[in-house]
Amino acid sequence: MDLPKWQDRNSVLNPQRTKRFTLFVVFLFVSVAIIFSLRQYPDSFNKLQWSSTPETVKTNTSVQQITEAYIHNSNQTISSTSPKKPARIIKVTAAYGKGAIIQDEKTKAAVTTRERILQTHIDHANRNGHIQFVQRSDIMGNIMTKIGTVLKVLMDEMAKPEEERSEWIWAHDADMVIMNRMLSLEAFLPPKGKDYNLLVTYDGNGLNIGSFFIKINTWSVYLLSAVLASPQLGQATGSLYPDQDVMGQLIKHNKYFKDKSVEIPLRWVNAYPETWSSNAFRKGDLLVHCIWISKKDLPYYLDKSESLNPDLNTLPSLSGLETNITKFWHGSLPLEQLS
């Protein structure tokens, strides 16, 4: 037909153009709907993100997979807890360097002792709803890296709305092997009415910060900041463990820090190998701390841990630990009787 001169021929709709236009509108609508869904339901988005590296969240992952996921990566946060319901406890450690290379007899692959240790912690975190954070670089260039890492995680939590924060951090050394995956860290926390911010252990050399609980609040920010600043203030000069020594002095002599700190039984979260004369690991305990003079014990305890022996993996109500914890917090069982 003849078209008016003012009408553009391209503006005339035909069935083919109408179909293309309809498909474009449908595609645009679906895209907007998907983006909106991911914003509204971050759980789904997180699952999509993790799907490319499932080895970081699965509890039945092989040690070799964990090693491949971690060996070249930076920091890792492993969580089985929904972001809408924050975990009460974040486990924090610093683990970097190559570590001791061994061969996995099952896969015949080279793995590091450190990665096998970390796998016991990841399994434990996933089993009990904790979050595991691993610092993969030496951020301070010295022994203060662990304290710096704890402060970093603490500040990240403080930046969140209060209802989205975790409550506690458990800081642990990278040479601690989890032996009882059934034992939640929440079992050790003080009950209501016991207003403490720091739970620490002592051994024959004094304070041992290989393992400690610290509450997520401003008090803890001040304490960790004071420890980090200590070398620049001339404190603990020449000490092999300035972080430990300075914290020990602060919670002993500074009333502000002392009043909110409490000593808990060392075996609860810092047990030593069974060959030690005191504070030695027993069945049902959470872990074994293979400190530098006990590194030779690591393969033995790793093998025991990975065997998932029911005698080792027991609930605190069955091992008697739950009763001891209750008695300790209520003051009816002296500290020395729990060593």
C-alpha positions as CSV (number, residue, x, y, z in Angstrom):
1,M,0.0,0.0,0.0
2,D,1.1,3.6,-0.4
3,L,2.4,5.2,2.8
4,P,2.0,8.8,3.8
5,K,5.2,10.7,3.1
6,W,5.6,11.6,6.8
7,Q,5.5,8.0,7.9
8,D,8.8,6.1,8.2
9,R,8.6,2.7,6.5
10,N,10.6,1.1,9.4
11,S,8.1,2.2,11.9
12,V,5.4,0.0,10.5
13,L,5.1,-3.1,12.8
14,N,5.1,-6.5,11.2
15,P,4.8,-9.9,12.8
16,Q,8.5,-10.7,12.7
17,R,9.5,-7.4,14.3
18,T,6.7,-7.8,16.9
19,K,8.0,-11.3,17.8
20,R,11.6,-10.0,18.3
21,F,10.4,-7.1,20.4
22,T,8.4,-9.4,22.6
23,L,11.3,-11.8,23.2
24,F,13.5,-8.8,24.1
25,V,11.0,-7.6,26.7
26,V,10.7,-11.2,28.2
27,F,14.5,-11.5,28.4
28,L,14.8,-8.1,30.1
29,F,12.0,-9.0,32.6
30,V,13.7,-12.4,33.5
31,S,17.1,-10.7,34.0
32,V,15.7,-8.1,36.3
33,A,13.8,-10.9,38.3
34,I,17.0,-12.9,38.7
35,I,19.0,-9.9,39.9
36,F,16.2,-9.0,42.4
37,S,16.1,-12.6,43.7
38,L,19.8,-12.7,44.3
39,R,19.7,-9.5,46.2
40,Q,16.7,-10.6,48.3
41,Y,18.1,-14.1,49.0
42,P,21.8,-13.9,49.6
43,D,21.9,-17.6,50.7
44,S,21.3,-18.6,47.1
45,F,23.9,-16.2,45.8
46,N,26.5,-17.5,48.3
47,K,25.8,-21.1,47.1
48,L,26.4,-20.0,43.5
49,Q,29.7,-18.3,44.5
50,W,30.9,-21.3,46.4
51,S,29.9,-23.8,43.7
52,S,33.1,-23.2,41.8
53,T,35.2,-24.1,44.8
54,P,33.1,-26.6,46.8
55,E,36.2,-28.0,48.5
56,T,36.2,-25.1,50.9
57,V,32.8,-26.0,52.4
58,K,32.3,-29.7,52.1
59,T,33.1,-31.7,55.2
60,N,34.0,-34.9,53.3
61,T,36.5,-33.2,51.1
62,S,39.9,-34.9,50.5
63,V,43.0,-33.4,52.0
64,Q,44.4,-33.0,48.5
65,Q,41.5,-30.8,47.4
66,I,41.8,-28.6,50.5
67,T,45.5,-28.2,49.8
68,E,44.9,-27.2,46.2
69,A,42.2,-24.7,47.3
70,Y,44.4,-23.1,49.9
71,I,48.0,-23.4,49.0
72,H,48.1,-20.3,46.7
73,N,45.1,-18.4,48.0
74,S,44.9,-15.6,50.5
75,N,42.6,-15.5,53.5
76,Q,39.7,-18.0,53.7
77,T,36.5,-17.8,55.5
78,I,34.7,-21.1,55.7
79,S,31.2,-21.2,57.1
80,S,28.2,-23.5,57.2
81,T,26.0,-20.9,58.9
82,S,23.5,-18.8,57.1
83,P,24.3,-15.0,56.9
84,K,20.8,-14.3,58.2
85,K,21.7,-16.1,61.4
86,P,25.3,-15.3,62.5
87,A,27.4,-17.9,64.1
88,R,28.0,-17.3,67.7
89,I,31.7,-18.1,67.5
90,I,34.3,-17.4,64.8
91,K,37.4,-19.6,64.8
92,V,40.5,-17.7,63.8
93,T,44.0,-18.9,63.0
94,A,47.1,-17.8,61.0
95,A,48.6,-20.4,58.7
96,Y,51.1,-19.5,56.0
97,G,54.2,-20.9,54.4
98,K,54.7,-24.3,52.9
99,G,54.7,-26.4,56.0
100,A,55.9,-30.0,56.2
101,I,55.3,-32.0,53.0
102,I,54.1,-35.6,53.5
103,Q,52.4,-38.1,51.2
104,D,48.8,-39.1,51.6
105,E,48.8,-42.9,51.6
106,K,45.2,-43.0,50.3
107,T,45.6,-40.6,47.3
108,K,49.5,-40.9,46.9
109,A,49.4,-37.1,46.6
110,A,51.8,-34.6,48.3
111,V,50.0,-32.7,51.1
112,T,51.1,-30.6,54.0
113,T,50.7,-31.4,57.6
114,R,49.3,-28.0,58.2
115,E,46.5,-28.6,55.7
116,R,45.5,-31.8,57.3
117,I,45.4,-30.0,60.6
118,L,43.2,-27.3,59.1
119,Q,40.8,-29.9,57.7
120,T,40.1,-31.1,61.3
121,H,39.1,-27.5,62.2
122,I,37.0,-27.1,59.1
123,D,35.2,-30.4,59.8
124,H,34.7,-29.2,63.4
125,A,33.4,-25.8,62.4
126,N,30.9,-27.2,59.9
127,R,29.7,-29.8,62.4
128,N,29.0,-27.2,65.1
129,G,27.9,-24.2,63.2
130,H,31.0,-22.2,63.8
131,I,32.9,-20.0,61.2
132,Q,36.5,-20.8,60.4
133,F,38.8,-17.9,59.3
134,V,42.3,-18.7,58.1
135,Q,44.9,-15.9,57.7
136,R,47.1,-16.9,54.7
137,S,49.8,-14.2,54.8
138,D,52.2,-12.8,57.3
139,I,50.4,-9.4,57.6
140,M,52.6,-8.1,60.5
141,G,55.9,-9.7,59.4
142,N,56.4,-11.1,62.9
143,I,54.8,-13.0,65.7
144,M,52.1,-10.3,66.1
145,T,50.3,-11.6,62.9
146,K,48.0,-13.8,65.0
147,I,46.9,-10.8,67.2
148,G,46.6,-8.6,64.1
149,T,44.4,-11.2,62.4
150,V,42.1,-11.5,65.4
151,L,41.8,-7.7,65.6
152,K,41.0,-7.6,61.9
153,V,38.2,-10.2,62.2
154,L,36.9,-8.4,65.3
155,M,36.7,-5.0,63.6
156,D,35.0,-6.6,60.6
157,E,32.3,-7.9,63.0
158,M,32.0,-4.6,64.8
159,A,31.3,-2.8,61.5
160,K,28.1,-4.9,61.1
161,P,24.7,-4.1,62.7
162,E,24.7,-5.6,66.2
163,E,22.1,-8.2,65.3
164,E,24.3,-9.5,62.5
165,R,27.5,-9.9,64.5
166,S,29.0,-13.0,66.0
167,E,29.6,-12.9,69.7
168,W,33.0,-14.5,70.3
169,I,36.2,-15.3,68.6
170,W,38.2,-18.3,69.4
171,A,41.9,-17.7,68.4
172,H,43.9,-20.9,68.0
173,D,47.4,-21.8,66.8
174,A,47.9,-23.7,63.6
175,D,49.5,-26.7,65.3
176,M,46.4,-27.7,67.2
177,V,44.6,-30.9,66.0
178,I,40.9,-31.2,66.7
179,M,40.3,-34.6,68.2
180,N,36.6,-34.3,69.2
181,R,34.4,-33.0,66.4
182,M,31.3,-33.5,68.5
183,L,32.4,-30.9,71.1
184,S,31.0,-27.4,70.3
185,L,33.1,-24.4,71.5
186,E,29.9,-23.0,73.0
187,A,30.2,-25.6,75.8
188,F,33.1,-23.6,77.3
189,L,31.5,-20.1,77.2
190,P,30.6,-18.5,80.5
191,P,26.9,-18.7,81.5
192,K,24.6,-15.7,81.9
193,G,25.7,-13.6,84.8
194,K,29.4,-14.2,84.2
195,D,30.4,-11.0,82.5
196,Y,33.9,-11.8,81.0
197,N,35.4,-10.7,77.8
198,L,38.6,-12.9,77.7
199,L,39.0,-16.6,78.5
200,V,42.6,-17.6,78.8
201,T,44.7,-20.6,79.9
202,Y,48.0,-20.8,81.8
203,D,50.7,-23.4,81.9
204,G,54.1,-23.8,83.7
205,N,55.5,-20.8,81.8
206,G,52.5,-18.5,82.5
207,L,49.9,-17.2,80.1
208,N,49.6,-19.3,76.9
209,I,47.7,-17.6,74.1
210,G,47.9,-20.6,71.8
211,S,44.2,-20.7,72.5
212,F,41.9,-18.1,73.9
213,F,38.3,-16.8,73.6
214,I,37.8,-13.1,73.2
215,K,34.4,-11.3,73.1
216,I,33.5,-9.1,70.1
217,N,33.2,-5.6,71.7
218,T,35.2,-2.4,72.2
219,W,37.0,-3.7,75.3
220,S,38.6,-6.3,73.1
221,V,39.6,-3.7,70.5
222,Y,41.4,-1.8,73.2
223,L,43.2,-4.9,74.5
224,L,44.4,-6.2,71.2
225,S,45.4,-2.7,70.0
226,A,47.5,-2.3,73.2
227,V,49.2,-5.6,72.5
228,L,50.0,-4.7,68.9
229,A,51.4,-1.4,69.9
230,S,53.7,-2.8,72.6
231,P,56.9,-3.2,70.6
232,Q,56.7,0.4,69.5
233,L,56.3,1.4,73.2
234,G,59.4,-0.5,74.3
235,Q,57.4,-3.3,76.0
236,A,58.5,-6.9,76.1
237,T,61.8,-6.0,74.4
238,G,63.9,-9.1,73.6
239,S,61.0,-11.5,74.5
240,L,60.4,-14.5,72.2
241,Y,56.7,-14.1,72.7
242,P,56.0,-10.4,73.1
243,D,52.3,-10.8,72.2
244,Q,51.8,-13.3,75.0
245,D,54.0,-11.5,77.6
246,V,52.4,-8.1,77.0
247,M,48.8,-9.5,77.2
248,G,49.8,-11.3,80.4
249,Q,51.0,-8.1,81.9
250,L,47.9,-6.2,80.9
251,I,45.4,-8.6,82.3
252,K,47.4,-9.0,85.5
253,H,48.2,-5.4,86.3
254,N,45.7,-3.2,84.5
255,K,42.4,-3.2,86.4
256,Y,40.3,-2.4,83.3
257,F,41.5,-5.5,81.5
258,K,42.0,-7.7,84.6
259,D,38.3,-7.4,85.8
260,K,37.0,-8.8,82.5
261,S,39.5,-11.7,82.1
262,V,39.3,-15.2,83.6
263,E,41.5,-18.3,83.6
264,I,39.9,-21.5,82.4
265,P,41.3,-25.0,82.6
266,L,44.1,-25.5,80.1
267,R,42.9,-29.0,79.1
268,W,39.6,-27.6,77.8
269,V,41.1,-25.9,74.8
270,N,44.9,-26.3,75.0
271,A,45.7,-29.9,76.0
272,Y,49.2,-31.2,75.4
273,P,50.3,-34.6,74.1
274,E,49.7,-37.7,76.3
275,T,53.4,-38.0,77.0
276,W,53.3,-34.8,79.0
277,S,53.2,-35.1,82.8
278,S,50.4,-32.5,83.2
279,N,47.5,-31.1,81.2
280,A,47.8,-34.1,78.9
281,F,45.1,-35.0,76.4
282,R,42.4,-37.4,77.4
283,K,39.7,-39.1,75.5
284,G,36.8,-36.7,75.0
285,D,39.0,-33.6,75.0
286,L,38.6,-31.0,72.2
287,L,42.2,-31.0,70.9
288,V,45.9,-31.7,71.2
289,H,48.3,-28.8,71.0
290,C,51.5,-30.1,69.4
291,I,53.8,-27.2,70.3
292,W,57.3,-26.9,68.8
293,I,58.9,-29.5,71.0
294,S,56.1,-31.9,70.2
295,K,56.0,-31.6,66.4
296,K,57.0,-35.2,66.1
297,D,53.6,-36.1,67.6
298,L,51.6,-34.5,64.8
299,P,51.4,-37.5,62.4
300,Y,50.2,-39.7,65.3
301,Y,47.4,-37.4,66.4
302,L,46.4,-36.6,62.9
303,D,45.9,-40.2,62.1
304,K,43.9,-40.7,65.3
305,S,41.8,-37.6,64.5
306,E,41.1,-38.7,60.9
307,S,40.0,-42.1,62.0
308,L,36.9,-40.5,63.5
309,N,37.1,-43.0,66.4
310,P,33.8,-42.9,68.4
311,D,35.7,-43.1,71.7
312,L,37.3,-39.7,70.8
313,N,34.3,-38.0,69.3
314,T,31.9,-37.9,72.3
315,L,29.4,-35.3,73.6
316,P,30.4,-33.5,76.7
317,S,27.4,-34.9,78.5
318,L,28.8,-38.4,78.1
319,S,32.4,-37.7,78.9
320,G,31.7,-35.9,82.1
321,L,33.1,-32.6,80.7
322,E,29.7,-31.0,80.8
323,T,29.4,-31.6,84.6
324,N,32.9,-30.2,85.2
325,I,32.2,-27.1,83.1
326,T,29.0,-26.4,85.1
327,K,30.8,-26.9,88.4
328,F,33.7,-24.6,87.3
329,W,31.5,-21.7,86.3
330,H,29.5,-22.0,89.5
331,G,32.7,-22.1,91.6
332,S,32.2,-25.5,93.1
333,L,35.2,-27.2,91.4
334,P,38.6,-25.6,91.8
335,L,40.7,-24.9,88.8
336,E,43.5,-27.2,89.9
337,Q,41.2,-30.2,90.0
338,L,40.5,-29.7,86.3
339,S,44.1,-29.9,85.1
